[in-house]
């Protein structure tokens, strides 16, 4: 197993590691990626400011900048994620191992907080994360909750789900509440139908993990909300991470903890 974020990113850049990043380099923050043309960047920044739960901003580059100088100096956001998605006019054009063919100097890069950041803290508290145990991607669902619109951007809130033992729910909320820049406390616990999820066994993104008899489905806001906004708002170009295939930063997760 790689011991540092730099080692992980080097493998990814060489195309030697293509998998969901949950559980990689425990203790370091991970991030969602969004790349947009400069003329759409302010609207998206306002969308994030109005929706800090699903879209907490960690870093924004200058137009044409692809090095995240605060979160991972020397990294390249065009190549250092395992899998990218390219959207044109609201349609998913393709998935790709890097963004080089779609990059231009008119793009602005956003890094948004990710719930993978607090997973090592949950593990240290003996809270099981069975998607990691089973080598699966986390389950993600398009909910009936609406994000606050901003400029051209609007869309539903996407949530991630982890089955949590009922006896550990209070501790789970306490731990994740410390990480508002990684989506923070859960949005919902229990009946998925109450947030518009009709079939818990069929995630919109990622992999389903069976919910045990002593477990409760717990839902957090998710950065894939930005991709749901792309589908509805139809920007002429948006490049993102593929769900679950995040950017591994050099920032310690505890450095993002609120207290």
C-alpha contacts under 8 A as a table, 3 or more apart, distances in Angstrom:
res1	aa1	res2	aa2	distance
2	X	5	X	7.71
2	X	7	X	5.95
2	X	8	X	6.00
2	X	24	X	7.69
2	X	25	X	6.68
3	X	7	X	7.01
3	X	8	X	7.94
3	X	25	X	5.92
4	X	7	X	5.33
4	X	8	X	6.56
4	X	25	X	6.20
5	X	8	X	5.05
5	X	9	X	6.12
5	X	25	X	6.45
5	X	28	X	7.50
5	X	248	X	5.95
5	X	249	X	6.34
5	X	250	X	6.00
6	X	9	X	5.16
6	X	10	X	6.11
6	X	250	X	7.67
7	X	10	X	5.12
7	X	11	X	6.37
8	X	11	X	5.29
8	X	12	X	6.25
8	X	17	X	7.82
8	X	25	X	7.92
8	X	248	X	7.67
9	X	12	X	4.96
9	X	13	X	5.98
9	X	75	X	7.68
9	X	80	X	5.34
9	X	81	X	7.27
9	X	248	X	7.23
10	X	13	X	5.11
10	X	14	X	6.33
10	X	80	X	7.43
11	X	14	X	5.22
11	X	15	X	6.31
11	X	16	X	5.11
11	X	17	X	5.61
12	X	15	X	5.01
12	X	16	X	5.69
12	X	17	X	4.88
12	X	18	X	6.70
12	X	79	X	7.56
12	X	80	X	5.71
12	X	81	X	6.34
12	X	82	X	5.57
13	X	16	X	7.58
13	X	79	X	5.43
13	X	80	X	5.12
13	X	81	X	7.49
13	X	82	X	7.90
14	X	17	X	7.91
15	X	18	X	6.80
15	X	82	X	7.61
15	X	97	X	7.28
17	X	82	X	6.53
18	X	82	X	4.78
18	X	83	X	6.77
19	X	82	X	6.42
19	X	83	X	7.96
19	X	245	X	6.58
20	X	82	X	7.59
20	X	136	X	7.73
20	X	137	X	5.89
20	X	244	X	4.98
20	X	245	X	4.54
20	X	246	X	7.26
21	X	24	X	5.43
21	X	244	X	6.39
21	X	245	X	5.42
21	X	246	X	5.93
21	X	248	X	7.83
22	X	116	X	5.77
22	X	132	X	6.66
22	X	137	X	7.21
22	X	138	X	7.86
22	X	244	X	7.13
23	X	26	X	5.96
23	X	116	X	7.54
23	X	119	X	7.62
23	X	120	X	7.63
23	X	132	X	6.23
25	X	28	X	6.25
26	X	119	X	8.00
26	X	120	X	5.57
27	X	117	X	7.42
27	X	120	X	5.93
27	X	121	X	7.84
27	X	252	X	5.77
27	X	253	X	5.44
27	X	254	X	7.50
28	X	117	X	6.62
28	X	248	X	7.13
28	X	249	X	6.51
28	X	250	X	6.40
28	X	251	X	5.68
28	X	252	X	4.38
28	X	253	X	4.92
29	X	113	X	7.94
29	X	114	X	7.62
29	X	116	X	7.34
29	X	117	X	4.55
29	X	118	X	7.90
29	X	248	X	6.43
29	X	249	X	5.67
29	X	250	X	7.19
29	X	251	X	5.60
29	X	252	X	5.72
29	X	253	X	4.65
29	X	256	X	7.90
30	X	113	X	6.79
30	X	114	X	5.73
30	X	115	X	7.89
30	X	116	X	6.26
30	X	117	X	5.50
30	X	246	X	6.15
30	X	247	X	5.49
30	X	248	X	4.55
30	X	249	X	5.62
31	X	58	X	7.94
31	X	111	X	5.72
31	X	112	X	5.30
31	X	113	X	4.87
31	X	114	X	4.98
31	X	246	X	5.62
31	X	247	X	5.06
31	X	248	X	6.54
31	X	249	X	7.18
32	X	110	X	7.99
32	X	111	X	5.50
32	X	112	X	4.86
32	X	113	X	6.22
32	X	114	X	6.10
32	X	223	X	6.13
32	X	224	X	7.77
32	X	240	X	7.56
32	X	241	X	6.40
32	X	246	X	5.64
32	X	247	X	6.45
33	X	109	X	7.09
33	X	110	X	5.76
33	X	111	X	4.90
33	X	112	X	6.42
33	X	239	X	7.82
33	X	240	X	5.12
33	X	241	X	5.43
33	X	246	X	7.39
33	X	247	X	7.15
34	X	109	X	5.81
34	X	110	X	5.08
34	X	111	X	6.64
34	X	226	X	7.61
34	X	238	X	6.79
34	X	239	X	5.76
34	X	240	X	4.58
34	X	241	X	7.21
35	X	107	X	6.14
35	X	108	X	5.53
35	X	109	X	4.47
35	X	110	X	6.24
35	X	238	X	5.62
35	X	239	X	4.90
35	X	240	X	6.26
36	X	40	X	6.42
36	X	41	X	6.18
36	X	107	X	5.27
36	X	108	X	5.43
36	X	109	X	6.72
36	X	237	X	6.36
36	X	238	X	5.11
36	X	239	X	6.80
37	X	40	X	5.61
37	X	41	X	6.46
37	X	106	X	5.68
37	X	107	X	4.46
37	X	108	X	6.15
37	X	237	X	7.00
37	X	238	X	7.74
38	X	41	X	5.06
38	X	42	X	7.80
38	X	63	X	6.18
38	X	106	X	5.72
38	X	107	X	5.51
38	X	108	X	5.70
39	X	42	X	7.11
40	X	43	X	5.55
40	X	44	X	6.41
40	X	235	X	7.97
41	X	44	X	5.14
41	X	45	X	6.07
41	X	108	X	6.60
42	X	45	X	4.98
42	X	46	X	6.12
43	X	46	X	5.12
43	X	47	X	6.17
43	X	150	X	5.97
43	X	151	X	5.00
43	X	152	X	6.55
43	X	153	X	6.90
44	X	47	X	4.80
44	X	48	X	6.22
44	X	150	X	7.20
44	X	151	X	7.67
44	X	153	X	6.64
45	X	48	X	5.08
45	X	49	X	6.17
46	X	49	X	4.91
46	X	50	X	6.16
46	X	150	X	5.92
46	X	151	X	7.71
47	X	50	X	5.23
47	X	51	X	6.15
47	X	148	X	7.11
47	X	149	X	6.26
47	X	150	X	4.81
47	X	151	X	7.58
47	X	153	X	6.60
47	X	154	X	7.80
48	X	51	X	4.94
48	X	52	X	5.74
48	X	54	X	7.94
48	X	55	X	5.03
48	X	56	X	6.43
48	X	57	X	6.82
49	X	52	X	5.67
49	X	55	X	7.74
49	X	56	X	7.58
49	X	57	X	7.89
50	X	148	X	6.16
50	X	149	X	7.79
50	X	150	X	7.57
51	X	54	X	6.11
51	X	55	X	5.83
51	X	56	X	7.49
51	X	147	X	6.41
51	X	148	X	6.39
52	X	55	X	4.95
52	X	56	X	4.56
52	X	57	X	7.53
52	X	181	X	7.96
52	X	183	X	7.66
53	X	56	X	6.16
53	X	180	X	7.32
53	X	181	X	7.98
53	X	183	X	5.01
53	X	184	X	7.09
53	X	221	X	5.90
53	X	222	X	7.80
54	X	157	X	7.04
54	X	158	X	7.60
54	X	183	X	5.93
54	X	221	X	4.64
54	X	222	X	4.81
54	X	223	X	5.05
54	X	224	X	7.85
54	X	225	X	6.34
55	X	112	X	5.76
55	X	113	X	6.85
55	X	183	X	7.63
55	X	222	X	7.44
55	X	223	X	5.47
55	X	225	X	7.42
55	X	226	X	7.36
56	X	112	X	5.23
56	X	113	X	5.32
56	X	180	X	7.68
56	X	181	X	5.32
56	X	182	X	6.91
56	X	183	X	6.93
57	X	60	X	7.57
57	X	110	X	7.19
57	X	111	X	6.17
57	X	112	X	4.58
57	X	113	X	6.35
57	X	181	X	7.31
58	X	71	X	7.82
58	X	110	X	7.69
58	X	111	X	5.46
58	X	112	X	5.30
58	X	113	X	6.12
58	X	181	X	7.33
59	X	68	X	7.09
59	X	70	X	7.16
59	X	71	X	7.26
59	X	110	X	5.93
59	X	111	X	5.17
59	X	112	X	7.19
60	X	68	X	7.78
60	X	108	X	7.18
60	X	109	X	5.71
60	X	110	X	4.64
60	X	111	X	6.43
61	X	64	X	7.78
61	X	65	X	5.47
61	X	66	X	6.84
61	X	67	X	7.49
61	X	68	X	6.67
61	X	108	X	5.84
61	X	109	X	5.31
61	X	110	X	6.72
62	X	65	X	5.21
62	X	108	X	6.06
62	X	109	X	7.66
63	X	105	X	6.45
63	X	106	X	5.54
63	X	107	X	5.31
63	X	108	X	4.59
63	X	109	X	7.65
64	X	104	X	6.76
64	X	105	X	3.83
64	X	106	X	5.37
64	X	107	X	5.36
64	X	108	X	6.25
65	X	105	X	7.38
65	X	107	X	7.68
65	X	108	X	6.86
65	X	109	X	7.29
66	X	76	X	5.62
66	X	77	X	5.26
66	X	78	X	6.61
66	X	109	X	6.76
67	X	72	X	7.63
67	X	73	X	6.58
67	X	74	X	6.21
67	X	75	X	5.54
67	X	76	X	5.13
67	X	77	X	6.29
68	X	71	X	5.68
68	X	72	X	5.49
68	X	73	X	5.87
68	X	74	X	7.51
68	X	75	X	6.57
68	X	76	X	7.39
68	X	77	X	7.31
69	X	72	X	5.75
69	X	73	X	4.33
69	X	74	X	7.10
70	X	73	X	6.29
71	X	249	X	5.51
71	X	250	X	5.78
71	X	251	X	5.88
72	X	75	X	5.67
72	X	249	X	5.33
72	X	250	X	5.09
72	X	251	X	7.45
75	X	80	X	6.88
76	X	79	X	5.72
76	X	80	X	5.72
77	X	80	X	5.53
77	X	81	X	7.04
77	X	109	X	7.88
77	X	247	X	7.97
78	X	81	X	7.66
78	X	98	X	5.87
78	X	99	X	4.88
78	X	100	X	5.94
78	X	103	X	7.42
79	X	82	X	7.99
79	X	97	X	7.47
79	X	98	X	4.76
79	X	99	X	6.38
79	X	100	X	7.27
80	X	98	X	7.57
80	X	247	X	6.90
81	X	84	X	7.03
81	X	97	X	7.79
81	X	98	X	7.33
81	X	241	X	6.94
81	X	245	X	6.58
81	X	246	X	6.08
81	X	247	X	5.30
81	X	248	X	7.86
82	X	97	X	6.25
82	X	98	X	7.73
82	X	245	X	5.70
82	X	246	X	7.28
83	X	95	X	6.75
83	X	96	X	5.82
83	X	97	X	4.89
83	X	98	X	6.73
83	X	241	X	6.05
83	X	242	X	5.38
83	X	245	X	5.93
84	X	95	X	5.42
84	X	96	X	5.15
84	X	97	X	6.13
84	X	98	X	6.26
84	X	99	X	6.76
84	X	239	X	6.97
84	X	240	X	5.65
84	X	241	X	4.37
84	X	242	X	4.87
84	X	245	X	7.87
85	X	92	X	7.16
85	X	93	X	7.63
85	X	94	X	5.94
85	X	95	X	4.49
85	X	96	X	6.41
85	X	239	X	5.72
85	X	240	X	5.17
85	X	241	X	5.74
85	X	242	X	5.31
86	X	92	X	6.02
86	X	93	X	5.49
86	X	94	X	5.52
86	X	95	X	6.33
86	X	96	X	7.82
86	X	237	X	7.35
86	X	238	X	6.05
86	X	239	X	4.59
86	X	240	X	6.53
87	X	90	X	5.92
87	X	91	X	5.31
87	X	92	X	4.46
87	X	93	X	5.31
87	X	94	X	7.43
87	X	230	X	7.26
87	X	236	X	7.72
87	X	237	X	5.65
87	X	238	X	5.11
87	X	239	X	6.20
88	X	91	X	5.32
88	X	92	X	6.56
88	X	93	X	6.24
88	X	234	X	7.22
88	X	235	X	6.76
88	X	236	X	5.06
88	X	237	X	4.66
88	X	238	X	6.63
89	X	230	X	7.99
89	X	231	X	7.96
89	X	234	X	4.37
89	X	235	X	5.12
89	X	236	X	4.34
89	X	237	X	6.40
90	X	230	X	5.43
90	X	231	X	4.31
90	X	232	X	6.47
90	X	233	X	6.62
90	X	234	X	3.67
90	X	235	X	6.16
90	X	236	X	7.28
91	X	231	X	6.39
91	X	234	X	7.42
95	X	242	X	7.27
96	X	99	X	6.85
98	X	101	X	7.85
99	X	102	X	5.53
99	X	103	X	6.04
99	X	239	X	7.56
100	X	103	X	5.19
103	X	107	X	7.18
104	X	107	X	5.91
112	X	223	X	6.81
113	X	117	X	7.78
113	X	181	X	5.35
113	X	182	X	4.44
113	X	183	X	6.77
113	X	223	X	7.25
114	X	117	X	5.84
114	X	181	X	7.72
114	X	182	X	4.70
114	X	183	X	6.62
114	X	222	X	7.12
114	X	223	X	6.55
115	X	118	X	5.76
115	X	119	X	6.99
115	X	182	X	5.01
115	X	183	X	6.02
115	X	184	X	7.86
115	X	220	X	7.73
115	X	222	X	7.26
116	X	119	X	5.25
116	X	120	X	7.92
116	X	182	X	7.76
117	X	120	X	7.06
117	X	182	X	6.23
117	X	253	X	5.75
118	X	121	X	5.33
118	X	122	X	6.50
118	X	175	X	7.83
118	X	176	X	6.30
118	X	179	X	6.86
118	X	182	X	7.04
118	X	253	X	6.86
119	X	122	X	5.03
119	X	123	X	6.18
119	X	129	X	7.77
120	X	123	X	4.94
120	X	124	X	6.15
121	X	124	X	5.12
121	X	125	X	6.46
121	X	175	X	7.05
122	X	125	X	5.12
122	X	126	X	6.63
122	X	127	X	5.33
122	X	128	X	7.60
122	X	172	X	6.81
122	X	175	X	6.89
122	X	176	X	7.90
123	X	126	X	5.09
123	X	127	X	5.25
123	X	128	X	6.36
123	X	129	X	7.21
124	X	127	X	7.39
127	X	164	X	7.26
127	X	165	X	7.66
127	X	168	X	6.82
127	X	172	X	7.52
128	X	164	X	7.10
128	X	165	X	7.92
129	X	132	X	5.69
129	X	133	X	6.52
129	X	162	X	6.97
129	X	163	X	7.52
129	X	164	X	7.71
130	X	133	X	4.64
130	X	134	X	5.90
130	X	162	X	7.88
130	X	163	X	7.69
130	X	209	X	7.08
131	X	134	X	5.22
131	X	135	X	5.92
131	X	136	X	4.79
131	X	137	X	6.18
131	X	138	X	5.89
131	X	162	X	7.81
131	X	209	X	6.30
132	X	135	X	5.00
132	X	136	X	6.12
132	X	137	X	7.65
133	X	136	X	7.83
136	X	206	X	7.80
136	X	207	X	6.12
136	X	209	X	7.97
137	X	206	X	5.04
137	X	207	X	5.30
137	X	244	X	6.09
138	X	160	X	6.72
138	X	161	X	6.88
138	X	162	X	7.25
138	X	206	X	5.46
138	X	207	X	5.88
138	X	208	X	7.37
138	X	209	X	7.99
138	X	244	X	6.86
139	X	160	X	5.65
139	X	161	X	5.48
139	X	162	X	7.33
139	X	203	X	5.69
139	X	204	X	7.81
139	X	205	X	6.22
139	X	206	X	4.70
139	X	207	X	4.94
139	X	208	X	5.35
139	X	209	X	7.27
140	X	158	X	6.76
140	X	159	X	5.49
140	X	160	X	4.27
140	X	161	X	6.18
140	X	203	X	5.54
140	X	204	X	5.94
140	X	205	X	4.95
140	X	206	X	5.90
140	X	207	X	7.86
140	X	222	X	7.78
141	X	158	X	5.55
141	X	159	X	5.36
141	X	160	X	6.43
141	X	161	X	7.89
141	X	197	X	7.07
141	X	203	X	5.30
141	X	204	X	4.97
141	X	205	X	6.47
142	X	156	X	6.61
142	X	157	X	6.34
142	X	158	X	4.46
142	X	159	X	6.49
142	X	197	X	7.37
142	X	204	X	6.50
142	X	228	X	7.87
143	X	146	X	7.96
143	X	156	X	6.36
143	X	157	X	5.76
143	X	158	X	5.67
143	X	159	X	6.69
143	X	195	X	5.56
143	X	196	X	5.24
143	X	197	X	6.03
144	X	156	X	6.42
144	X	157	X	7.26
144	X	195	X	5.39
144	X	196	X	4.67
144	X	197	X	7.54
145	X	156	X	5.72
145	X	157	X	5.48
145	X	195	X	6.53
145	X	196	X	7.77
146	X	155	X	6.13
146	X	156	X	4.39
146	X	157	X	5.59
147	X	154	X	6.49
147	X	155	X	5.83
147	X	156	X	5.54
147	X	157	X	5.58
148	X	154	X	6.76
149	X	152	X	7.68
149	X	153	X	5.69
149	X	154	X	4.40
149	X	155	X	7.30
150	X	153	X	5.33
150	X	154	X	6.59
152	X	233	X	6.20
153	X	229	X	5.99
153	X	230	X	7.56
153	X	232	X	7.89
153	X	233	X	5.37
154	X	229	X	5.31
154	X	232	X	6.79
154	X	233	X	6.16
155	X	225	X	7.37
155	X	228	X	5.87
155	X	229	X	4.53
155	X	232	X	6.00
155	X	233	X	7.45
156	X	225	X	6.70
156	X	228	X	6.46
156	X	229	X	7.12
157	X	221	X	6.90
157	X	222	X	7.40
157	X	225	X	5.17
157	X	228	X	7.64
158	X	221	X	6.24
158	X	222	X	5.40
158	X	223	X	7.29
158	X	224	X	5.98
158	X	225	X	4.77
158	X	228	X	7.32
159	X	219	X	5.84
159	X	220	X	5.26
159	X	221	X	4.56
159	X	222	X	4.81
159	X	224	X	7.98
159	X	225	X	7.85
160	X	219	X	5.45
160	X	220	X	5.28
160	X	221	X	6.44
160	X	222	X	5.76
161	X	217	X	6.29
161	X	218	X	5.42
161	X	219	X	4.54
161	X	220	X	6.55
162	X	209	X	7.96
162	X	217	X	5.90
162	X	218	X	5.45
162	X	219	X	6.75
163	X	209	X	7.69
163	X	210	X	7.82
163	X	211	X	5.59
163	X	212	X	7.55
163	X	215	X	5.72
163	X	216	X	5.47
163	X	217	X	4.53
163	X	218	X	6.04
164	X	168	X	6.74
164	X	169	X	6.56
164	X	172	X	7.98
164	X	215	X	5.09
164	X	216	X	5.39
164	X	217	X	6.37
164	X	218	X	6.60
165	X	168	X	5.32
165	X	169	X	6.58
165	X	214	X	5.66
165	X	215	X	4.13
165	X	216	X	6.25
166	X	169	X	5.39
166	X	214	X	6.02
166	X	215	X	5.24
166	X	216	X	5.94
167	X	170	X	7.60
168	X	171	X	5.40
168	X	172	X	6.03
169	X	172	X	4.97
169	X	173	X	6.27
170	X	173	X	5.25
170	X	174	X	6.25
171	X	174	X	5.01
171	X	175	X	6.16
172	X	175	X	5.28
172	X	176	X	6.19
173	X	176	X	5.38
173	X	177	X	5.89
173	X	185	X	5.59
173	X	186	X	6.74
174	X	177	X	5.37
174	X	178	X	6.99
174	X	185	X	7.60
175	X	178	X	5.67
175	X	179	X	7.71
176	X	179	X	5.51
176	X	180	X	7.81
176	X	184	X	5.13
176	X	185	X	5.06
176	X	186	X	7.58
177	X	180	X	6.37
177	X	184	X	4.59
177	X	185	X	4.30
177	X	186	X	7.99
178	X	184	X	6.45
178	X	185	X	7.82
178	X	257	X	5.12
178	X	258	X	5.07
178	X	259	X	6.08
179	X	182	X	5.23
179	X	183	X	6.64
179	X	184	X	4.71
179	X	185	X	7.70
179	X	256	X	6.28
179	X	257	X	4.84
179	X	258	X	6.06
180	X	183	X	5.19
180	X	184	X	4.00
180	X	185	X	7.43
180	X	257	X	7.45
180	X	258	X	7.05
181	X	184	X	6.71
181	X	256	X	6.50
181	X	257	X	7.86
182	X	256	X	7.93
183	X	186	X	7.93
183	X	220	X	6.72
183	X	221	X	5.81
183	X	222	X	6.92
184	X	220	X	7.66
185	X	220	X	6.93
186	X	189	X	7.15
186	X	218	X	6.64
186	X	219	X	5.47
186	X	220	X	4.43
186	X	221	X	7.11
187	X	219	X	5.79
187	X	220	X	5.22
187	X	221	X	6.32
188	X	195	X	7.89
188	X	218	X	6.18
188	X	219	X	5.21
188	X	220	X	7.04
189	X	192	X	7.82
189	X	216	X	6.89
189	X	217	X	5.96
189	X	218	X	4.50
189	X	219	X	6.07
190	X	216	X	5.73
190	X	217	X	5.45
190	X	218	X	6.50
191	X	194	X	5.91
191	X	217	X	7.71
192	X	195	X	5.73
192	X	196	X	6.68
192	X	197	X	5.16
192	X	198	X	7.11
192	X	200	X	6.90
192	X	217	X	7.70
193	X	196	X	4.89
193	X	197	X	4.87
193	X	198	X	5.53
194	X	197	X	7.32
197	X	200	X	6.39
199	X	202	X	5.67
199	X	203	X	7.83
200	X	203	X	6.53
200	X	208	X	7.87
201	X	208	X	5.90
201	X	210	X	7.93
202	X	208	X	6.71
203	X	206	X	6.42
203	X	207	X	6.57
203	X	208	X	6.27
205	X	243	X	6.65
206	X	243	X	6.89
206	X	244	X	7.02
211	X	215	X	6.03
211	X	216	X	7.04
211	X	217	X	6.94
212	X	215	X	5.06
212	X	216	X	7.83
222	X	225	X	6.01
223	X	226	X	6.01
223	X	227	X	7.98
224	X	227	X	5.15
224	X	228	X	6.58
224	X	243	X	6.61
225	X	228	X	5.01
225	X	229	X	6.25
226	X	229	X	5.00
226	X	230	X	6.38
227	X	230	X	4.86
227	X	231	X	6.42
227	X	240	X	7.48
228	X	231	X	5.17
228	X	232	X	6.46
229	X	232	X	5.19
229	X	233	X	5.61
229	X	234	X	7.78
230	X	233	X	5.20
230	X	234	X	5.26
230	X	235	X	6.21
230	X	238	X	7.04
231	X	234	X	5.59
235	X	238	X	6.58
241	X	244	X	7.76
241	X	245	X	6.01
241	X	246	X	6.20
241	X	247	X	7.93
242	X	245	X	5.39
242	X	246	X	7.60
243	X	246	X	7.51
251	X	255	X	6.77
251	X	256	X	7.94
252	X	255	X	5.27
252	X	256	X	7.22
253	X	256	X	5.43
253	X	257	X	6.83
254	X	257	X	4.96
